[in-house]
Amino acid sequence: MSLKQIADRDDVFARRYAYDDAEVLVADLGATGEASVDVLGDEAIVVFEDEDGPRQLELELPDGEGAEAFITNGVLTIEVGL
């Protein structure tokens, strides 16, 4: 799944920001319960709970180095160095 596919949903705000030294992916997941994100190679695996129950997303990351990901208050942020 890509960030564009998430952004195509009406209930999720997602955006990609490109800077000189990094790309940042941000998505408001609307998570209401536990949430976690792990980066494995060129993919981020996101597990969270919303009003529909538990969900898992696998996001393709842009090419780069040193991806860092975290979720705060239901907002997923992934920064990939270029």
Buried (B, 14 or more C-beta within 10 A) or exposed (E): EBBEEBEEEEEBEBEBEEEEEBBBBBBBBBBEEEBEBEBEEEEBBBBBBBEEEEEEBEBEBBEBEEBEBEBEEBBBBBBBEE
